[in-house]
Amino acid sequence: MSGIVTGDKPKRRSGYKPPLRTTTDTLQNILRNFGRSVGNDGQMDLLRSYGTKDVFVHFSGDIRFLSQQVVSIVGTRDISSEGIKRANRLSRELASHGVVIMSGLAKGVDSVAHKAAIDTGGKTAAVIGTPLDRAYPAENADLQMEIYTHHLLISPFDIGQDVYRSNFPARNRVMALLSDATVIVEASDTSGTLHQAAECQKNGRWLFIMKSVADDPRISWPSKFLSHPRTMVLERSEDVVEALR
């Protein structure tokens, strides 16, 4: 989820076919329709286009997925072998409880989480940092098509809009708002994933930090978040299910 575009624009891969049918709605309307708080005005201001009152998002797939419990599983692009195992297991176990697995379709944790949910017969939703007509990273083009065809693909960016590094914090903000909870599987002190952690706390969403991360002496960021009332160390997937109940 912490992926950053290294060039000015991700180029379309020839094998990627954008969705033929897309829908646009306001983020505020989607949040209200599916029983999630809208977020404070300051946070919404950061998502608005200049001069507009509303925040617009674009999607392809089944938006009704958001009527179920939604948990974002996120983390570093440079995932370790242990991180792969943890993300895979968590995604599969939560999906088996009927939870929709959301992530950002980046390399690393995101890709593992999406694929595990699909492989176990669950549902997944992706909030991407590019418009719906682009696939980034290119190697996830097939996965992105699978998601908009059978699951749910969401973008806060208009078709044809340029892609900048600032897209990814905005993407994380939308993902945090659409989720009931976020789980961080693996992240360094400089990871873009921490944007989403902050958004969870600003907007009253649950934030879970895997125990392996909280106990890692090489990083300091978990201690800055764990004093928040809706933030806790995750030891088992049932902790998420129980908290959301």
PASEBA-1860 file (N, C-alpha, C; in nm, 3 decimals):
! residues 245
1> MSGIVTGD> 0.079/-0.119/0.000/0.000/0.000/0.000/0.083/0.125/0.000 ~ 0.207/0.116/0.039/0.291/0.233/0.048/0.363/0.263/-0.082 ~ 0.319/0.201/-0.195/0.386/0.219/-0.322/0.384/0.363/-0.370 ~ 0.495/0.410/-0.426/0.505/0.544/-0.479/0.546/0.536/-0.625 ~ 0.480/0.613/-0.710/0.515/0.617/-0.850/0.653/0.679/-0.865 ~ 0.741/0.614/-0.936/0.876/0.666/-0.948/0.892/0.758/-1.069 ~ 0.803/0.747/-1.166/0.807/0.836/-1.280/0.693/0.936/-1.273 ~ 0.679/1.017/-1.376/0.571/1.116/-1.376/0.435/1.050/-1.392
9> KPKRRSGY> 0.429/0.948/-1.478/0.301/0.881/-1.504/0.324/0.731/-1.517 ~ 0.243/0.650/-1.447/0.248/0.507/-1.478/0.195/0.486/-1.619 ~ 0.265/0.411/-1.700/0.220/0.387/-1.836/0.126/0.267/-1.840 ~ 0.029/0.275/-1.928/-0.060/0.161/-1.945/0.015/0.044/-2.003 ~ -0.005/-0.071/-1.946/0.050/-0.191/-2.005/-0.047/-0.237/-2.112 ~ 0.004/-0.283/-2.225/-0.083/-0.316/-2.337/-0.184/-0.423/-2.299 ~ -0.150/-0.510/-2.203/-0.241/-0.617/-2.166/-0.354/-0.573/-2.075 ~ -0.347/-0.452/-2.021/-0.452/-0.405/-1.931/-0.569/-0.348/-2.010
17> KPPLRTTT> -0.687/-0.398/-1.981/-0.809/-0.347/-2.044/-0.893/-0.278/-1.937 ~ -0.908/-0.147/-1.945/-0.985/-0.074/-1.844/-1.130/-0.121/-1.840 ~ -1.196/-0.106/-1.728/-1.336/-0.147/-1.719/-1.424/-0.069/-1.816 ~ -1.519/-0.138/-1.878/-1.609/-0.074/-1.973/-1.718/0.006/-1.901 ~ -1.754/-0.041/-1.782/-1.860/0.027/-1.707/-1.803/0.079/-1.576 ~ -1.816/0.207/-1.555/-1.771/0.268/-1.429/-1.883/0.358/-1.376 ~ -1.879/0.383/-1.248/-1.979/0.467/-1.182/-1.907/0.571/-1.098 ~ -1.964/0.690/-1.093/-1.909/0.797/-1.011/-2.011/0.836/-0.906
25> DTLQNILR> -1.967/0.852/-0.783/-2.054/0.896/-0.674/-1.969/0.979/-0.579 ~ -2.033/1.047/-0.487/-1.955/1.121/-0.388/-1.912/1.026/-0.278 ~ -1.795/1.049/-0.226/-1.747/0.969/-0.114/-1.840/0.984/0.005 ~ -1.888/1.106/0.026/-1.978/1.130/0.139/-2.104/1.045/0.127 ~ -2.160/1.036/0.007/-2.281/0.959/-0.014/-2.257/0.810/0.008 ~ -2.145/0.759/-0.041/-2.113/0.617/-0.024/-2.097/0.584/0.124 ~ -2.027/0.670/0.197/-2.006/0.645/0.340/-2.139/0.643/0.415 ~ -2.225/0.738/0.385/-2.357/0.742/0.452/-2.441/0.619/0.416
33> NFGRSVGN> -2.442/0.584/0.287/-2.524/0.471/0.242/-2.484/0.340/0.307 ~ -2.355/0.326/0.342/-2.308/0.200/0.399/-2.272/0.212/0.546 ~ -2.329/0.312/0.612/-2.324/0.319/0.758/-2.190/0.352/0.818 ~ -2.107/0.429/0.746/-1.979/0.471/0.802/-1.976/0.622/0.818 ~ -1.913/0.668/0.924/-1.906/0.811/0.946/-1.828/0.877/0.832 ~ -1.865/1.000/0.805/-1.813/1.067/0.685/-1.673/1.121/0.705 ~ -1.631/1.144/0.827/-1.500/1.205/0.848/-1.515/1.355/0.870 ~ -1.415/1.416/0.928/-1.427/1.558/0.960/-1.402/1.645/0.837
41> DGQMDLLR> -1.448/1.770/0.846/-1.439/1.860/0.731/-1.296/1.882/0.686 ~ -1.204/1.890/0.782/-1.065/1.912/0.747/-1.010/1.800/0.661 ~ -1.047/1.675/0.696/-1.001/1.562/0.618/-1.065/1.561/0.479 ~ -1.192/1.596/0.471/-1.259/1.601/0.342/-1.199/1.711/0.255 ~ -1.161/1.823/0.316/-1.100/1.932/0.240/-0.977/1.885/0.165 ~ -0.902/1.794/0.225/-0.779/1.746/0.164/-0.806/1.658/0.042 ~ -0.931/1.610/0.029/-0.967/1.523/-0.082/-1.042/1.595/-0.193 ~ -1.090/1.716/-0.165/-1.170/1.788/-0.263/-1.083/1.846/-0.375
49> SYGTKDVF> -1.139/1.847/-0.495/-1.077/1.922/-0.603/-1.104/2.070/-0.581 ~ -1.018/2.154/-0.629/-1.031/2.296/-0.605/-1.168/2.347/-0.651 ~ -1.239/2.416/-0.563/-1.366/2.477/-0.597/-1.486/2.385/-0.589 ~ -1.467/2.258/-0.552/-1.581/2.166/-0.544/-1.624/2.144/-0.400 ~ -1.750/2.117/-0.383/-1.806/2.093/-0.250/-1.790/1.948/-0.209 ~ -1.803/1.859/-0.305/-1.804/1.717/-0.276/-1.672/1.650/-0.315 ~ -1.650/1.533/-0.259/-1.537/1.448/-0.295/-1.591/1.335/-0.381 ~ -1.541/1.322/-0.502/-1.592/1.221/-0.594/-1.499/1.100/-0.601
57> VHFSGDIR> -1.559/0.983/-0.608/-1.483/0.860/-0.630/-1.546/0.785/-0.747 ~ -1.467/0.703/-0.810/-1.509/0.629/-0.929/-1.488/0.481/-0.901 ~ -1.580/0.398/-0.943/-1.565/0.257/-0.913/-1.621/0.169/-1.024 ~ -1.572/0.046/-1.025/-1.622/-0.057/-1.114/-1.630/-0.186/-1.034 ~ -1.742/-0.255/-1.046/-1.763/-0.375/-0.966/-1.884/-0.358/-0.875 ~ -1.889/-0.436/-0.770/-2.007/-0.441/-0.684/-1.988/-0.355/-0.560 ~ -2.042/-0.235/-0.563/-2.028/-0.142/-0.450/-2.098/-0.195/-0.325 ~ -2.188/-0.291/-0.343/-2.260/-0.348/-0.227/-2.167/-0.426/-0.135
65> FLSQQVVS> -2.046/-0.455/-0.180/-1.947/-0.516/-0.091/-1.930/-0.433/0.036 ~ -1.947/-0.302/0.024/-1.923/-0.213/0.138/-2.031/-0.222/0.244 ~ -2.136/-0.299/0.217/-2.238/-0.320/0.319/-2.192/-0.423/0.423 ~ -2.086/-0.496/0.392/-2.029/-0.592/0.486/-1.916/-0.526/0.565 ~ -1.865/-0.596/0.664/-1.748/-0.546/0.734/-1.630/-0.545/0.638 ~ -1.556/-0.436/0.641/-1.443/-0.417/0.551/-1.318/-0.390/0.633 ~ -1.214/-0.468/0.607/-1.087/-0.450/0.678/-0.975/-0.432/0.575 ~ -0.900/-0.324/0.588/-0.784/-0.302/0.502/-0.663/-0.374/0.561
73> IVGTRDIS> -0.594/-0.450/0.477/-0.468/-0.515/0.514/-0.360/-0.449/0.431 ~ -0.268/-0.380/0.498/-0.173/-0.295/0.426/-0.032/-0.309/0.484 ~ 0.064/-0.252/0.412/0.202/-0.256/0.460/0.301/-0.232/0.349 ~ 0.423/-0.269/0.374/0.535/-0.238/0.286/0.527/-0.308/0.152 ~ 0.591/-0.245/0.052/0.608/-0.311/-0.078/0.717/-0.417/-0.069 ~ 0.819/-0.390/0.014/0.933/-0.481/0.026/0.907/-0.582/0.137 ~ 0.811/-0.668/0.114/0.764/-0.758/0.218/0.862/-0.873/0.240 ~ 0.878/-0.913/0.366/0.965/-1.026/0.399/0.888/-1.157/0.379
81> SEGIKRAN> 0.961/-1.267/0.384/0.895/-1.398/0.370/0.798/-1.422/0.485 ~ 0.833/-1.377/0.604/0.741/-1.391/0.718/0.620/-1.301/0.700 ~ 0.643/-1.182/0.645/0.532/-1.091/0.620/0.433/-1.148/0.521 ~ 0.485/-1.217/0.419/0.398/-1.283/0.321/0.309/-1.385/0.391 ~ 0.368/-1.465/0.478/0.291/-1.567/0.549/0.184/-1.504/0.636 ~ 0.220/-1.397/0.706/0.124/-1.332/0.797/0.010/-1.266/0.720 ~ 0.044/-1.196/0.611/-0.060/-1.129/0.532/-0.154/-1.230/0.468 ~ -0.096/-1.338/0.419/-0.176/-1.443/0.355/-0.271/-1.508/0.456
89> RLSRELAS> -0.219/-1.543/0.571/-0.302/-1.609/0.673/-0.412/-1.515/0.724 ~ -0.377/-1.390/0.752/-0.476/-1.296/0.803/-0.587/-1.272/0.702 ~ -0.550/-1.253/0.576/-0.650/-1.230/0.473/-0.744/-1.349/0.459 ~ -0.689/-1.468/0.457/-0.771/-1.588/0.443/-0.865/-1.605/0.563 ~ -0.812/-1.583/0.683/-0.894/-1.604/0.803/-1.005/-1.500/0.813 ~ -0.975/-1.376/0.782/-1.080/-1.273/0.787/-1.184/-1.296/0.678 ~ -1.138/-1.334/0.559/-1.232/-1.363/0.451/-1.325/-1.478/0.488 ~ -1.273/-1.576/0.562/-1.357/-1.689/0.604/-1.465/-1.646/0.702
97> HGVVIMSG> -1.446/-1.532/0.767/-1.548/-1.475/0.857/-1.645/-1.383/0.783 ~ -1.633/-1.376/0.651/-1.722/-1.291/0.572/-1.678/-1.147/0.563 ~ -1.554/-1.119/0.604/-1.501/-0.983/0.597/-1.449/-0.956/0.456 ~ -1.480/-0.838/0.402/-1.424/-0.796/0.273/-1.282/-0.745/0.297 ~ -1.187/-0.798/0.221/-1.047/-0.758/0.235/-1.018/-0.644/0.139 ~ -0.983/-0.529/0.195/-0.950/-0.412/0.114/-0.799/-0.387/0.119 ~ -0.744/-0.339/0.009/-0.605/-0.297/0.008/-0.584/-0.204/-0.111 ~ -0.456/-0.172/-0.140/-0.428/-0.069/-0.239/-0.367/-0.117/-0.369
105> LAKGVDSV> -0.360/-0.248/-0.391/-0.311/-0.308/-0.515/-0.166/-0.272/-0.548 ~ -0.088/-0.239/-0.445/0.055/-0.216/-0.466/0.128/-0.349/-0.455 ~ 0.259/-0.346/-0.478/0.342/-0.464/-0.455/0.341/-0.498/-0.306 ~ 0.389/-0.617/-0.274/0.408/-0.652/-0.135/0.281/-0.692/-0.064 ~ 0.259/-0.635/0.054/0.147/-0.674/0.139/0.015/-0.665/0.065 ~ -0.007/-0.558/-0.009/-0.135/-0.538/-0.077/-0.168/-0.655/-0.170 ~ -0.073/-0.689/-0.255/-0.097/-0.795/-0.353/-0.124/-0.929/-0.284 ~ -0.048/-0.958/-0.180/-0.068/-1.082/-0.106/-0.209/-1.087/-0.048
113> AHKAAIDT> -0.253/-0.976/0.011/-0.385/-0.972/0.075/-0.497/-0.992/-0.026 ~ -0.490/-0.922/-0.139/-0.593/-0.939/-0.243/-0.598/-1.082/-0.294 ~ -0.483/-1.137/-0.329/-0.479/-1.271/-0.387/-0.526/-1.377/-0.288 ~ -0.490/-1.362/-0.161/-0.533/-1.460/-0.061/-0.684/-1.459/-0.044 ~ -0.743/-1.340/-0.044/-0.889/-1.331/-0.031/-0.957/-1.398/-0.149 ~ -0.907/-1.373/-0.269/-0.966/-1.434/-0.389/-0.947/-1.585/-0.387 ~ -0.827/-1.631/-0.353/-0.797/-1.774/-0.354/-0.881/-1.853/-0.255 ~ -0.921/-1.787/-0.146/-0.999/-1.858/-0.046/-1.150/-1.843/-0.069
121> GGKTAAVI> -1.188/-1.782/-0.182/-1.329/-1.766/-0.216/-1.395/-1.647/-0.148 ~ -1.314/-1.554/-0.096/-1.369/-1.437/-0.030/-1.384/-1.320/-0.126 ~ -1.414/-1.204/-0.068/-1.433/-1.082/-0.147/-1.321/-0.984/-0.118 ~ -1.284/-0.909/-0.221/-1.179/-0.810/-0.202/-1.216/-0.680/-0.273 ~ -1.166/-0.570/-0.221/-1.187/-0.438/-0.281/-1.053/-0.367/-0.284 ~ -1.024/-0.300/-0.394/-0.897/-0.228/-0.409/-0.925/-0.079/-0.427 ~ -0.854/0.001/-0.351/-0.856/0.147/-0.371/-0.720/0.183/-0.428 ~ -0.718/0.232/-0.552/-0.592/0.251/-0.622/-0.552/0.398/-0.628
129> GTPLDRAY> -0.422/0.421/-0.650/-0.368/0.556/-0.655/-0.359/0.613/-0.795 ~ -0.421/0.547/-0.890/-0.427/0.593/-1.029/-0.573/0.595/-1.072 ~ -0.606/0.659/-1.185/-0.742/0.644/-1.240/-0.771/0.499/-1.277 ~ -0.897/0.469/-1.297/-0.938/0.331/-1.326/-0.884/0.280/-1.459 ~ -0.840/0.369/-1.548/-0.792/0.323/-1.677/-0.643/0.292/-1.678 ~ -0.579/0.293/-1.562/-0.436/0.260/-1.554/-0.413/0.151/-1.450 ~ -0.314/0.070/-1.477/-0.275/-0.035/-1.382/-0.134/-0.006/-1.334 ~ -0.121/0.007/-1.202/0.012/0.029/-1.144/0.021/-0.047/-1.013
137> PAENADLQ> 0.125/-0.128/-0.996/0.233/-0.159/-1.090/0.183/-0.244/-1.207 ~ 0.259/-0.244/-1.316/0.216/-0.311/-1.438/0.191/-0.460/-1.417 ~ 0.269/-0.522/-1.329/0.254/-0.667/-1.310/0.122/-0.704/-1.241 ~ 0.053/-0.604/-1.188/-0.077/-0.631/-1.126/-0.194/-0.605/-1.220 ~ -0.166/-0.588/-1.349/-0.273/-0.559/-1.444/-0.379/-0.668/-1.445 ~ -0.337/-0.795/-1.450/-0.434/-0.905/-1.452/-0.513/-0.909/-1.322 ~ -0.447/-0.886/-1.210/-0.515/-0.885/-1.081/-0.616/-0.770/-1.076 ~ -0.579/-0.656/-1.129/-0.672/-0.542/-1.129/-0.795/-0.572/-1.213
145> MEIYTHHL> -0.777/-0.638/-1.327/-0.892/-0.676/-1.410/-0.980/-0.778/-1.338 ~ -0.917/-0.873/-1.270/-0.992/-0.971/-1.191/-1.076/-0.901/-1.084 ~ -1.019/-0.799/-1.022/-1.090/-0.731/-0.914/-1.208/-0.650/-0.967 ~ -1.191/-0.574/-1.076/-1.307/-0.497/-1.121/-1.414/-0.585/-1.186 ~ -1.374/-0.704/-1.234/-1.471/-0.794/-1.296/-1.553/-0.869/-1.193 ~ -1.490/-0.915/-1.086/-1.558/-1.002/-0.990/-1.568/-0.944/-0.849 ~ -1.502/-0.833/-0.825/-1.498/-0.778/-0.689/-1.527/-0.628/-0.696 ~ -1.439/-0.542/-0.647/-1.467/-0.398/-0.645/-1.336/-0.321/-0.657
153> LISPFDIG> -1.332/-0.230/-0.756/-1.216/-0.144/-0.780/-1.260/0.002/-0.765 ~ -1.187/0.078/-0.685/-1.225/0.216/-0.652/-1.106/0.308/-0.674 ~ -1.134/0.428/-0.726/-1.029/0.530/-0.740/-1.088/0.667/-0.710 ~ -1.014/0.751/-0.637/-1.057/0.889/-0.616/-1.009/0.983/-0.727 ~ -0.957/0.925/-0.837/-0.898/1.007/-0.944/-0.973/0.989/-1.075 ~ -0.994/1.101/-1.144/-1.068/1.101/-1.270/-0.989/1.031/-1.380 ~ -1.063/0.971/-1.474/-1.000/0.913/-1.592/-0.916/1.020/-1.663 ~ -0.794/0.985/-1.696/-0.707/1.078/-1.766/-0.630/1.173/-1.675
161> QDVYRSNF> -0.658/1.168/-1.544/-0.590/1.258/-1.452/-0.444/1.218/-1.437 ~ -0.357/1.318/-1.426/-0.215/1.290/-1.404/-0.194/1.225/-1.268 ~ -0.087/1.149/-1.257/-0.056/1.076/-1.134/0.070/1.135/-1.072 ~ 0.059/1.171/-0.944/0.171/1.228/-0.870/0.191/1.149/-0.741 ~ 0.303/1.175/-0.674/0.329/1.109/-0.547/0.220/1.138/-0.445 ~ 0.162/1.258/-0.452/0.058/1.297/-0.357/-0.070/1.217/-0.374 ~ -0.083/1.143/-0.485/-0.202/1.059/-0.503/-0.212/0.952/-0.395 ~ -0.097/0.904/-0.349/-0.101/0.787/-0.262/-0.146/0.819/-0.119
169> PARNRVMA> -0.104/0.930/-0.058/-0.168/0.968/0.069/-0.318/0.992/0.055 ~ -0.361/1.050/-0.058/-0.505/1.070/-0.080/-0.576/0.936/-0.093 ~ -0.514/0.842/-0.166/-0.570/0.707/-0.177/-0.583/0.642/-0.039 ~ -0.479/0.657/0.044/-0.481/0.597/0.177/-0.592/0.656/0.263 ~ -0.615/0.786/0.247/-0.720/0.853/0.324/-0.858/0.796/0.288 ~ -0.882/0.777/0.158/-1.009/0.719/0.113/-1.022/0.576/0.164 ~ -0.914/0.497/0.157/-0.918/0.360/0.203/-0.950/0.351/0.352 ~ -0.889/0.438/0.430/-0.915/0.439/0.574/-1.061/0.469/0.603
177> LLSDATVI> -1.119/0.564/0.529/-1.260/0.601/0.551/-1.356/0.489/0.510 ~ -1.324/0.419/0.401/-1.414/0.313/0.353/-1.405/0.187/0.437 ~ -1.299/0.173/0.516/-1.279/0.052/0.597/-1.334/0.071/0.737 ~ -1.370/-0.040/0.799/-1.406/-0.039/0.941/-1.280/-0.049/1.027 ~ -1.176/-0.107/0.970/-1.050/-0.123/1.043/-0.937/-0.138/0.942 ~ -0.816/-0.106/0.986/-0.696/-0.127/0.907/-0.598/-0.209/0.990 ~ -0.535/-0.307/0.925/-0.429/-0.387/0.989/-0.298/-0.360/0.916 ~ -0.195/-0.323/0.991/-0.063/-0.303/0.933/0.020/-0.429/0.958
185> VEASDTSG> 0.060/-0.494/0.850/0.130/-0.622/0.857/0.280/-0.602/0.875 ~ 0.335/-0.505/0.804/0.480/-0.481/0.806/0.503/-0.340/0.755 ~ 0.581/-0.258/0.827/0.606/-0.121/0.782/0.724/-0.063/0.857 ~ 0.809/0.009/0.785/0.924/0.076/0.846/0.882/0.212/0.901 ~ 0.975/0.282/0.961/0.946/0.415/1.017/0.920/0.518/0.908 ~ 0.956/0.489/0.784/0.935/0.585/0.675/0.829/0.538/0.576 ~ 0.757/0.435/0.609/0.659/0.376/0.518/0.540/0.470/0.494 ~ 0.494/0.475/0.371/0.374/0.549/0.339/0.250/0.492/0.405
193> TLHQAAEC> 0.259/0.367/0.450/0.149/0.304/0.522/0.108/0.384/0.645 ~ 0.202/0.456/0.703/0.171/0.533/0.824/0.073/0.645/0.797 ~ 0.061/0.690/0.671/-0.043/0.786/0.636/-0.180/0.727/0.671 ~ -0.200/0.601/0.634/-0.330/0.539/0.660/-0.353/0.518/0.809 ~ -0.247/0.484/0.881/-0.260/0.470/1.026/-0.310/0.600/1.088 ~ -0.253/0.711/1.045/-0.295/0.841/1.098/-0.439/0.872/1.061 ~ -0.479/0.836/0.939/-0.616/0.863/0.896/-0.718/0.781/0.978 ~ -0.682/0.659/1.012/-0.770/0.578/1.096/-0.798/0.649/1.227
201> QKNGRWLF> -0.694/0.699/1.288/-0.710/0.762/1.419/-0.784/0.895/1.409 ~ -0.762/0.970/1.303/-0.832/1.097/1.286/-0.981/1.078/1.263 ~ -1.017/0.964/1.206/-1.156/0.943/1.166/-1.227/0.832/1.243 ~ -1.173/0.791/1.356/-1.242/0.698/1.443/-1.250/0.556/1.394 ~ -1.158/0.516/1.308/-1.155/0.377/1.260/-1.057/0.297/1.346 ~ -1.082/0.167/1.355/-0.990/0.079/1.427/-0.858/0.067/1.353 ~ -0.750/0.062/1.430/-0.617/0.040/1.375/-0.553/-0.074/1.452 ~ -0.509/-0.177/1.379/-0.441/-0.292/1.439/-0.299/-0.298/1.387
209> IMKSVADD> -0.206/-0.319/1.477/-0.065/-0.333/1.441/-0.023/-0.474/1.479 ~ 0.024/-0.551/1.381/0.061/-0.689/1.410/0.169/-0.695/1.519 ~ 0.159/-0.796/1.604/0.251/-0.808/1.717/0.396/-0.811/1.672 ~ 0.423/-0.876/1.561/0.559/-0.883/1.510/0.614/-0.744/1.479 ~ 0.526/-0.652/1.441/0.566/-0.514/1.413/0.582/-0.436/1.543 ~ 0.485/-0.450/1.632/0.490/-0.378/1.760/0.612/-0.418/1.842 ~ 0.657/-0.543/1.828/0.771/-0.593/1.906/0.905/-0.573/1.837 ~ 0.904/-0.517/1.717/1.028/-0.503/1.640/1.113/-0.389/1.696
217> PRISWPSK> 1.230/-0.417/1.753/1.313/-0.311/1.813/1.375/-0.217/1.712 ~ 1.367/-0.250/1.584/1.429/-0.166/1.481/1.342/-0.048/1.440 ~ 1.217/-0.048/1.482/1.127/0.061/1.443/1.064/0.125/1.566 ~ 1.028/0.252/1.554/0.974/0.327/1.669/0.830/0.373/1.649 ~ 0.778/0.365/1.526/0.648/0.426/1.501/0.531/0.364/1.578 ~ 0.529/0.233/1.607/0.411/0.178/1.676/0.380/0.248/1.808 ~ 0.483/0.283/1.883/0.459/0.346/2.014/0.388/0.479/2.002 ~ 0.398/0.543/1.886/0.332/0.673/1.866/0.182/0.657/1.840
225> FLSHPRTM> 0.140/0.536/1.807/-0.001/0.512/1.775/-0.074/0.433/1.883 ~ -0.004/0.351/1.958/-0.071/0.254/2.046/-0.142/0.316/2.166 ~ -0.118/0.443/2.195/-0.189/0.506/2.306/-0.330/0.549/2.266 ~ -0.362/0.541/2.139/-0.495/0.581/2.091/-0.598/0.475/2.131 ~ -0.719/0.516/2.171/-0.817/0.419/2.223/-0.864/0.314/2.123 ~ -0.860/0.340/1.994/-0.904/0.240/1.897/-0.786/0.179/1.822 ~ -0.674/0.170/1.889/-0.555/0.107/1.831/-0.508/-0.003/1.924 ~ -0.478/-0.120/1.867/-0.433/-0.230/1.950/-0.338/-0.321/1.874
233> VLERSEDV> -0.260/-0.395/1.950/-0.169/-0.494/1.892/-0.251/-0.617/1.852 ~ -0.225/-0.667/1.733/-0.300/-0.781/1.681/-0.220/-0.909/1.700 ~ -0.279/-1.004/1.772/-0.216/-1.134/1.793/-0.286/-1.246/1.717 ~ -0.414/-1.227/1.687/-0.491/-1.328/1.614/-0.601/-1.259/1.537 ~ -0.647/-1.319/1.428/-0.747/-1.255/1.343/-0.878/-1.232/1.417 ~ -0.907/-1.318/1.514/-1.031/-1.302/1.591/-1.036/-1.171/1.667 ~ -0.920/-1.111/1.695/-0.917/-0.981/1.763/-0.988/-0.875/1.680 ~ -0.970/-0.882/1.549/-1.036/-0.786/1.459/-1.187/-0.812/1.457
241> VEALR> -1.224/-0.937/1.439/-1.366/-0.973/1.432/-1.439/-0.932/1.560 ~ -1.378/-0.958/1.673/-1.441/-0.925/1.802/-1.451/-0.774/1.821 ~ -1.350/-0.700/1.781/-1.354/-0.554/1.795/-1.466/-0.494/1.708 ~ -1.483/-0.545/1.588/-1.584/-0.490/1.499/-1.725/-0.524/1.544 ~ -1.739/-0.630/1.622/-1.871/-0.663/1.674/-1.915/-0.563/1.780
END
